[in-house]
Amino acid sequence: MAAGAADRPVVWRQAQPVSAARFMAHVQAVAEQLPVAPAAVNLCEDRYAFLVAFCAIALRGQTNLLPSSRAPQAVAEAMAAHPGSYALGELALDAPPAHFRHLPGLMDPPAEGGTLAIPALPADQVVAIGYTSGSTGTPKANPKTWGSFNASNAGNLRMLHASVGRHFHVVATVPPQHMYGMEMSVLLPLLDDVAVHAGRPLLPADVAAALAEIPSPRVLVTTPIHLRALLESGVALPPIDAMVSATAPMPLELAQAAEARFGAPLLEVFGSTETCVFASRRSAHDEPWLLYDDVQLHPQPDGTQVRAPQLEQPMTLADIVTLHDGGRRFRLCGRHSDLLDIAGKRASLGDLTRRLQAIPGVQDGVVFQLENGDALGVQRIAALAVAPGMDEQAILDAFRQSVDPVFLPRPLRLVEALPRNETGKLPRAALLALL
């Protein structure tokens, strides 16, 4: 913990602040009870419990395993990749994974000491392994050292300080296990004078209630799908000073509507599980992304090479970009894997999805490419749409008005809901299963 005094709030829990001293007392108490092991799956749902477990695991020299979901298979795969690991959570589970440890209750906190003793972690200690969401295939493991987390968090802090000042309070609708949730709701209160709400509100009324439990300045960390639900619900929010969004592209109209309704800037951040956040923009006003300090992008035929302070080695992402303003800004042109070339004509899955979602009556939708080609080797395009009261042909007829016929999805299926995960992403395996 890099900021604040012993009495500064780290977390808001049940509308009450939890001080840094009390937090560290919890961390020490939990760390003493953990088994000897190389790693642990952090299954805590309460954000305060997650923070305590995260630090206790790291304090024991162990690694937090953060699978892409809490599904039993995802947890089992992460544990199998790290023999001797265990799982830790604050809830009593009906079907707990192997070697599950129930986190001690946090309702009766240990006594606070008069001074705040903060242990140091080696910069090269791997404190977490995050797994990609599976939206483009099999989830992949990405080790994160304490030093790399410190480096990536510095860029996020500069962005937020410029918008809301040095001290603020966060409500996040995203889980801490996701790398975006890790950066914006776990690292911020550890590495700066920031406090975070312990809950993970999903419904609009719950978001409003959580914001009301923290003082200003308030920052809402969320996703486009959650933000759209807030707008459509008509719920009134307490005054907020900034909104932060990631995990999916932010439509310009949604960004403008959110800023107009809630009277706060919407800051969209760009990154990945592999790189952490390395750029941001104010979506309602700026199309180009602004790179964080000391970040460099190098476009390549199959994607973009990223050099950043948090990366020991350059990393290549599948995103295709064009550079502007001497390389300090970039425009996103899609992902290499999303680019389509059929009969000499080109399009991107991202643009086709955007056009599908823009059809009047379509509440949600996605266009994706199937794995097996037809007799000529062309990979077919499929789509799923949520459009109550419409039929598939009506959607295709409307789609035909804005896209070339070779890019019309066949098949297009109507579904009740898309299989979005906790952060709004669509795992490819779930899409194929639903189709």
Sequence and secondary structure as in RCSB ss.txt:
>XXXX:A:sequence
MAAGAADRPVVWRQAQPVSAARFMAHVQAVAEQLPVAPAAVNLCEDRYAFLVAFCAIALRGQTNLLPSSRAPQAV
AEAMAAHPGSYALGELALDAPPAHFRHLPGLMDPPAEGGTLAIPALPADQVVAIGYTSGSTGTPKANPKTWGSFN
ASNAGNLRMLHASVGRHFHVVATVPPQHMYGMEMSVLLPLLDDVAVHAGRPLLPADVAAALAEIPSPRVLVTTPI
HLRALLESGVALPPIDAMVSATAPMPLELAQAAEARFGAPLLEVFGSTETCVFASRRSAHDEPWLLYDDVQLHPQ
PDGTQVRAPQLEQPMTLADIVTLHDGGRRFRLCGRHSDLLDIAGKRASLGDLTRRLQAIPGVQDGVVFQLENGDA
LGVQRIAALAVAPGMDEQAILDAFRQSVDPVFLPRPLRLVEALPRNETGKLPRAALLALL
>XXXX:A:secstr
  S  TTSEEEEETTEEEEHHHHHHHHHHHHTT  S SEEEE   SHHHHHHHHHHHHHTT EEEE SS  HHHH
HHHHHTSTT EEEESS  SS  TTEEE   SSS     SS       TT EEEEEE  STTSS  EEEEEHHHHH
HHHHHHHHHHHHHH S EEEEESS TTSHHHHIIIIIHHHHSSEEEES    SHHHHHHHHHTS SSEEEEE HH
HHHHHHHHT      SEEEE SS   HHHHHHHHHHH S EEEEE  TTT   EEEETTT SSEEE TT EEEEE
TTEEEEE TT SS EEESEEEEEEGGGTEEEEEEEGGGEEEETTEEEEHHHHHHHHHTSTT  EEEEEEEEEE T
TS EEEEEEEE TT  HHHHHHHHTTTS GGGS SSEEE SS    TTS   HHHHHHH 
